[in-house]
Amino acid sequence: MIRFAHVTKRYPDGTTAVDDLSFEVAKGELVTLVGPSGCGKTTTMKMVNRLIEPTSGSIHLDGDDISAIDPVELRRRIGYVIQQVGLFPHKTVLDNTATVPHLLGWQRKKARERAAELLDLVGLDPAVYGDRYPDQLSGGQRQRVGVARALAADPPVLLMDEPFGAVDPVVREHLQNEFLRLQSTLHKTVLFVTHDIEEAVRLGDRIAVYGEGRIEQFDTPATVLGAPATPYAAAFVGADRGLKRLSVTPVESGDLDTPPVVRLDDPADRAAALLAADDASWAVVLDADASPYGWVSAAALGGPAPDAAASPGTTKSAAGTVRDHARPMDAALPLGAPLKEAFSAMLQHDAGWIAVLDGTDYRGVLTPGRLHAALRRSTGADAARIPRDEVSLDAVPGGR
């Protein structure tokens, strides 16, 4: 959808903002441009809608050389969101959102209906917020209006220049979540500028790591974190890139342990026999719908025999059903959730394992050891360019 071919921007004073830039953004892909201030990422973005003209090279949008497109017409094909939002203070939220449709000649009723639809999509009830003015909104709400306005004419391409940088961390995370939800539905082609590697990793399908006017690495978040291409890229993503990688490494079926499983209404003696046969110290307990309820220990299902004539160490199964001895479990997560979410749940609940579900179906448990192995396999897979399930931990440094 967007293609840069040997693009350079050099100013009259000799400053080179970007130097021989070549990359492509596929249709429906979200690419984050990340790097320190002054590295050329915003210049790159502004060349796409011709707010800045390149010195040499060419930029193509959906196959068309943008230098041959009238700048005004070009910008009406591209949504643009900036950090300061830029809402018109004298217009209501609804009219701000309808700005581009009005410019395109839409009838007022149609433009306002589209604006109301978009406000609802970004989580702002138009009946509540539509007649308010920008100064009556919080910073996060203004950013949502900015996103809605950029999407109002349904542009195929969206340019976002540090759109969430001016809000507090809690609001910023919420806005990121909302934007990911929108993108999963709308599938826009997005260039997203940020200086925050955490944000770049969380949002991007691919990341362009900028140095001084050049792209040092252009790859998936997992590869950028697991196998930095240059010393600069490694330094920029940070020494804690292993921890950052947790957020982009999903839980897969091959990462799971499968301890014995019993049901809430199973007789305790039968469950005790199952654990003894498996030489297991505990089992996952499922309810009648096959959803995880909790766990039960072998010790809870069988204790020292009270018969004085019994041999030392002899055990007797507990009475009742598993329900009488099971302990509930608070933590579960879906298959495909990031390892970071699993690690956080383990810490929050002081849990030695987390149940993993595929929809409502139980699939297994993730333990700290398995989490660590999953992270090492993911790193090894990216380094060797092979599927994760083909990685042997013996071939990964530190693995066994």
C-alpha positions as CSV (number, residue, x, y, z in Angstrom):
1,M,0.0,0.0,0.0
2,I,2.9,2.4,0.9
3,R,6.3,2.1,-0.8
4,F,9.4,4.2,-0.2
5,A,12.0,3.9,-2.9
6,H,15.4,5.5,-2.2
7,V,13.9,8.5,-0.5
8,T,16.1,11.2,0.8
9,K,15.2,14.5,2.5
10,R,18.1,17.0,2.7
11,Y,17.5,20.6,3.8
12,P,19.3,23.7,2.4
13,D,21.6,23.9,5.4
14,G,22.9,20.5,4.6
15,T,21.0,18.6,7.2
16,T,19.9,15.2,6.0
17,A,16.7,14.2,7.8
18,V,16.3,10.8,6.1
19,D,18.9,9.1,3.8
20,D,18.1,6.7,1.1
21,L,15.0,5.2,2.7
22,S,13.4,2.1,1.1
23,F,10.7,0.0,2.7
24,E,7.1,-1.1,2.1
25,V,4.0,-1.3,4.2
26,A,1.5,-3.9,3.2
27,K,-2.3,-3.3,2.9
28,G,-3.9,-3.6,6.4
29,E,-0.5,-3.6,8.2
30,L,0.4,-1.4,11.2
31,V,4.0,-0.3,11.1
32,T,5.5,1.6,14.0
33,L,8.4,4.0,13.4
34,V,10.4,4.2,16.6
35,G,13.5,6.1,17.5
36,P,14.9,9.1,19.4
37,S,13.9,12.7,18.7
38,G,15.5,14.0,15.5
39,C,16.0,10.6,13.9
40,G,13.7,11.3,10.9
41,K,10.6,9.3,11.7
42,T,8.1,12.2,11.7
43,T,9.8,13.5,8.5
44,T,9.1,10.1,7.0
45,M,5.5,10.3,7.9
46,K,5.0,13.8,6.7
47,M,6.4,12.9,3.3
48,V,3.5,10.5,2.8
49,N,0.9,13.2,2.8
50,R,3.3,15.8,1.2
51,L,3.5,18.1,4.2
52,I,7.2,17.7,3.5
53,E,8.5,17.0,0.0
54,P,11.4,14.6,-0.5
55,T,14.7,15.8,-2.1
56,S,15.0,12.6,-4.1
57,G,13.4,9.2,-4.5
58,S,9.8,8.3,-4.8
59,I,6.8,7.4,-2.6
60,H,3.9,5.3,-3.9
61,L,0.5,5.0,-2.4
62,D,-1.5,2.0,-3.6
63,G,0.6,2.0,-6.8
64,D,0.4,5.7,-7.5
65,D,3.4,8.1,-7.3
66,I,2.2,10.7,-4.8
67,S,4.2,13.4,-6.5
68,A,1.7,13.3,-9.3
69,I,-1.3,13.6,-7.0
70,D,-2.7,17.0,-6.0
71,P,-1.6,17.5,-2.3
72,V,-5.2,18.4,-1.2
73,E,-6.7,15.4,-2.9
74,L,-4.0,13.2,-1.5
75,R,-4.6,14.4,2.1
76,R,-8.3,13.7,1.8
77,R,-7.4,10.1,1.1
78,I,-5.3,9.8,4.3
79,G,-6.3,10.0,7.9
80,Y,-4.0,12.0,10.1
81,V,-3.8,12.0,13.9
82,I,-1.3,14.1,15.9
83,Q,-0.4,14.3,19.6
84,Q,-2.0,17.7,20.1
85,V,-5.2,16.4,18.3
86,G,-5.9,19.9,16.7
87,L,-9.7,20.0,17.3
88,F,-11.5,23.2,16.4
89,P,-12.4,24.8,19.7
90,H,-15.5,26.5,18.3
91,K,-17.0,23.3,16.9
92,T,-18.9,20.6,18.8
93,V,-17.4,17.1,19.0
94,L,-19.9,15.9,16.4
95,D,-19.0,18.7,13.9
96,N,-15.3,18.2,14.6
97,T,-15.6,14.6,13.7
98,A,-17.6,15.4,10.5
99,T,-15.0,17.9,9.2
100,V,-13.5,15.8,6.4
101,P,-16.8,14.4,5.1
102,H,-18.0,18.1,5.0
103,L,-15.0,19.0,2.9
104,L,-15.6,16.1,0.6
105,G,-19.1,17.5,-0.1
106,W,-21.2,15.1,1.9
107,Q,-24.7,16.2,2.9
108,R,-24.8,17.5,6.4
109,K,-27.1,14.7,7.6
110,K,-25.0,12.0,6.1
111,A,-21.8,13.5,7.5
112,R,-23.2,13.8,11.0
113,E,-24.5,10.2,10.9
114,R,-21.1,9.0,10.0
115,A,-19.5,11.1,12.8
116,A,-22.0,9.7,15.3
117,E,-21.1,6.2,14.1
118,L,-17.4,6.8,14.5
119,L,-17.8,8.4,18.0
120,D,-19.6,5.3,19.1
121,L,-16.9,3.1,17.6
122,V,-14.2,4.8,19.6
123,G,-16.2,4.5,22.8
124,L,-17.8,8.0,23.0
125,D,-21.6,7.9,23.1
126,P,-22.7,10.6,20.6
127,A,-25.8,11.3,22.6
128,V,-23.6,12.2,25.6
129,Y,-20.5,13.8,23.9
130,G,-21.7,14.9,20.5
131,D,-22.8,18.4,21.5
132,R,-19.9,19.1,23.8
133,Y,-16.9,21.3,22.9
134,P,-13.3,20.2,23.1
135,D,-12.6,22.1,26.3
136,Q,-15.3,20.0,28.0
137,L,-13.4,16.8,27.3
138,S,-10.5,15.0,29.1
139,G,-7.2,14.5,27.2
140,G,-8.0,10.9,26.5
141,Q,-11.5,11.8,25.2
142,R,-10.0,14.4,22.8
143,Q,-7.6,11.8,21.5
144,R,-10.5,9.5,20.8
145,V,-12.3,12.3,18.9
146,G,-9.0,12.9,16.9
147,V,-9.0,9.2,15.9
148,A,-12.7,9.3,15.0
149,R,-12.2,12.4,12.8
150,A,-9.3,10.7,11.0
151,L,-11.5,7.7,10.2
152,A,-14.6,9.7,9.3
153,A,-14.1,9.5,5.5
154,D,-13.0,5.9,5.7
155,P,-9.4,6.5,4.4
156,P,-7.4,3.4,3.5
157,V,-4.3,4.9,5.1
158,L,-3.9,6.3,8.6
159,L,-0.9,8.4,9.7
160,M,-0.5,8.7,13.5
161,D,2.2,11.0,15.0
162,E,2.7,10.2,18.7
163,P,-1.1,10.3,19.1
164,F,-1.1,9.0,22.7
165,G,2.0,10.8,24.0
166,A,0.3,13.6,25.8
167,V,-1.8,11.6,28.2
168,D,-1.0,9.8,31.5
169,P,0.1,6.2,31.4
170,V,-3.2,4.7,32.5
171,V,-5.2,6.6,29.8
172,R,-2.4,5.8,27.3
173,E,-2.7,2.1,27.9
174,H,-6.5,2.3,27.5
175,L,-6.2,4.2,24.3
176,Q,-3.7,1.7,22.9
177,N,-6.2,-1.2,23.8
178,E,-9.0,0.7,22.1
179,F,-7.0,1.4,19.0
180,L,-5.9,-2.3,18.7
181,R,-9.6,-3.3,19.0
182,L,-10.4,-0.8,16.2
183,Q,-7.6,-2.0,14.0
184,S,-8.6,-5.6,14.4
185,T,-12.0,-4.6,12.9
186,L,-11.0,-1.9,10.3
187,H,-7.7,-3.2,9.1
188,K,-6.3,0.2,8.0
189,T,-2.8,0.6,6.7
190,V,-1.1,2.5,9.5
191,L,2.2,4.4,10.0
192,F,2.5,5.1,13.7
193,V,5.3,7.3,15.0
194,T,6.5,6.9,18.6
195,H,9.6,7.3,20.6
196,D,8.5,4.6,23.1
197,I,9.8,1.1,22.3
198,E,7.1,-0.5,24.6
199,E,4.3,1.2,22.6
200,A,6.0,0.2,19.3
201,V,6.2,-3.4,20.3
202,R,2.7,-3.5,21.6
203,L,1.0,-2.0,18.6
204,G,3.1,-2.8,15.6
205,D,2.8,-5.7,13.2
206,R,6.4,-4.7,12.2
207,I,8.7,-2.1,13.7
208,A,11.1,0.3,11.9
209,V,13.9,1.1,14.3
210,Y,15.4,4.5,13.3
211,G,19.0,5.6,13.8
212,E,20.3,8.9,12.3
213,G,18.0,9.2,9.3
214,R,18.2,5.5,8.5
215,I,16.3,2.4,9.4
216,E,18.6,0.1,11.5
217,Q,16.1,-2.8,11.5
218,F,12.7,-3.4,10.0
219,D,11.1,-6.6,11.3
220,T,8.4,-8.1,13.6
221,P,8.4,-7.0,17.3
222,A,9.5,-10.4,18.4
223,T,12.5,-10.5,16.0
224,V,13.6,-6.9,16.9
225,L,13.6,-7.9,20.6
226,G,15.0,-11.3,20.2
227,A,17.6,-10.8,17.5
228,P,18.5,-7.1,17.1
229,A,20.2,-6.6,13.7
230,T,22.8,-4.0,14.8
231,P,24.5,-2.8,18.0
232,Y,22.4,0.4,17.7
233,A,19.1,-1.6,17.5
234,A,20.2,-3.7,20.5
235,A,21.1,-0.6,22.6
236,F,17.8,1.1,21.6
237,V,15.5,-1.7,22.6
238,G,17.4,-2.0,25.9
239,A,19.1,-4.6,28.0
240,D,15.7,-5.7,29.3
241,R,14.5,-6.7,25.8
242,G,13.9,-10.2,27.1
243,L,11.2,-8.9,29.5
244,K,9.7,-6.8,26.7
245,R,9.6,-9.9,24.5
246,L,7.1,-11.4,27.0
247,S,4.5,-9.0,25.7
248,V,4.8,-10.3,22.1
249,T,5.3,-14.0,22.7
250,P,1.9,-15.8,22.7
251,V,1.1,-18.9,24.8
252,E,1.0,-21.9,22.5
253,S,-0.3,-25.4,23.0
254,G,3.2,-26.8,23.0
255,D,4.1,-24.7,25.9
256,L,1.7,-26.4,28.3
257,D,2.0,-29.1,30.9
258,T,-0.8,-31.6,31.2
259,P,-1.1,-32.7,34.8
260,P,-3.8,-35.3,35.8
261,V,-7.4,-34.1,35.6
262,V,-10.2,-35.0,37.9
263,R,-13.8,-33.8,38.1
264,L,-15.5,-32.0,41.1
265,D,-18.0,-34.9,41.6
266,D,-15.5,-37.7,41.2
267,P,-15.2,-39.9,44.3
268,A,-12.2,-38.9,46.3
269,D,-10.9,-42.5,46.5
270,R,-11.0,-42.8,42.7
271,A,-9.1,-39.5,42.3
272,A,-6.5,-40.6,44.8
273,A,-6.0,-43.8,42.9
274,L,-5.5,-41.8,39.6
275,L,-2.9,-39.5,41.2
276,A,-1.1,-42.6,42.7
277,A,-1.0,-44.3,39.3
278,D,0.5,-41.2,37.7
279,D,2.9,-40.6,40.7
280,A,1.5,-37.1,40.8
281,S,1.3,-34.8,43.8
282,W,-1.7,-32.8,42.5
283,A,-4.4,-32.6,39.8
284,V,-6.4,-30.0,38.0
285,V,-10.1,-30.0,39.0
286,L,-12.7,-29.4,36.3
287,D,-16.4,-28.6,36.9
288,A,-19.4,-30.2,35.2
289,D,-18.9,-28.0,32.1
290,A,-15.2,-29.1,31.8
291,S,-14.0,-25.6,32.9
292,P,-11.2,-25.3,35.4
293,Y,-12.4,-25.0,39.0
294,G,-9.1,-25.4,40.9
295,W,-6.8,-28.1,42.1
296,V,-6.5,-30.8,44.6
297,S,-3.4,-32.3,46.2
298,A,-2.7,-36.0,46.7
299,A,-2.2,-35.3,50.4
300,A,-5.7,-33.9,50.6
301,L,-7.1,-37.1,49.0
302,G,-5.4,-39.5,51.3
303,G,-3.8,-39.3,54.8
304,P,-2.2,-41.6,57.3
305,A,-4.4,-44.7,58.1
306,P,-5.9,-44.5,61.6
307,D,-5.7,-48.3,62.1
308,A,-2.9,-48.9,64.6
309,A,-2.2,-52.3,63.1
310,A,-1.5,-50.8,59.8
311,S,2.1,-50.6,58.6
312,P,3.8,-47.2,58.9
313,G,3.2,-45.1,55.8
314,T,0.0,-46.8,54.9
315,T,-2.6,-44.3,53.6
316,K,-6.3,-44.3,53.4
317,S,-8.3,-42.4,50.8
318,A,-10.3,-39.5,52.0
319,A,-14.1,-39.7,52.1
320,G,-16.6,-37.9,49.9
321,T,-15.9,-36.4,46.5
322,V,-13.2,-34.2,45.1
323,R,-15.4,-31.2,45.7
324,D,-14.9,-31.7,49.5
325,H,-11.1,-31.4,49.2
326,A,-10.5,-29.2,46.1
327,R,-9.2,-25.6,46.3
328,P,-10.5,-23.0,43.9
329,M,-8.2,-21.3,41.5
330,D,-8.4,-17.6,40.6
331,A,-6.2,-17.4,37.5
332,A,-6.8,-18.5,34.0
333,L,-5.9,-17.1,30.5
334,P,-6.8,-17.8,26.9
335,L,-4.5,-19.7,24.5
336,G,-2.6,-17.1,22.5
337,A,-2.4,-14.6,25.4
338,P,1.0,-13.0,25.8
339,L,3.5,-14.5,28.2
340,K,3.6,-11.2,30.0
341,E,-0.1,-11.6,30.9
342,A,0.6,-15.1,32.2
343,F,3.7,-13.9,34.2
344,S,1.6,-11.0,35.7
345,A,-1.2,-13.4,36.7
346,M,1.3,-15.7,38.4
347,L,2.7,-12.9,40.4
348,Q,-0.7,-11.4,41.3
349,H,-2.2,-14.6,42.5
350,D,1.1,-16.1,43.9
351,A,0.4,-19.1,41.6
352,G,2.7,-21.9,40.6
353,W,0.7,-22.4,37.4
354,I,-2.0,-20.9,35.3
355,A,-4.8,-22.8,33.6
356,V,-5.0,-22.1,29.8
357,L,-8.3,-22.2,27.9
358,D,-9.2,-22.4,24.2
359,G,-12.5,-20.6,24.3
360,T,-14.1,-22.3,27.3
361,D,-12.2,-25.6,26.8
362,Y,-9.3,-26.5,29.2
363,R,-6.0,-27.2,27.4
364,G,-3.4,-27.4,30.1
365,V,-1.3,-25.4,32.5
366,L,1.5,-23.0,32.1
367,T,4.2,-23.2,34.8
368,P,7.1,-20.8,35.4
369,G,9.5,-23.4,33.9
370,R,7.3,-23.8,30.8
371,L,7.0,-20.0,30.5
372,H,10.8,-19.7,30.5
373,A,11.1,-22.5,27.9
374,A,8.5,-20.8,25.7
375,L,10.5,-17.5,25.8
376,R,13.8,-19.3,24.9
377,R,12.1,-21.2,22.0
378,S,10.6,-18.0,20.7
379,T,14.0,-16.3,20.7
380,G,15.6,-19.3,19.1
381,A,12.9,-19.6,16.4
382,D,13.4,-16.0,15.3
383,A,17.2,-16.3,15.3
384,A,17.1,-19.4,13.1
385,R,14.0,-18.3,11.1
386,I,12.1,-21.6,11.9
387,P,8.8,-22.4,13.6
388,R,8.8,-22.3,17.4
389,D,7.9,-26.0,17.7
390,E,11.0,-27.0,15.7
391,V,13.4,-25.4,18.2
392,S,15.3,-27.7,20.5
393,L,16.2,-26.1,23.8
394,D,19.6,-28.0,23.6
395,A,20.4,-25.7,20.6
396,V,19.4,-22.5,22.5
397,P,22.1,-20.9,24.7
398,G,21.4,-21.8,28.3
399,G,18.8,-24.3,27.3
400,R,18.1,-27.8,28.5
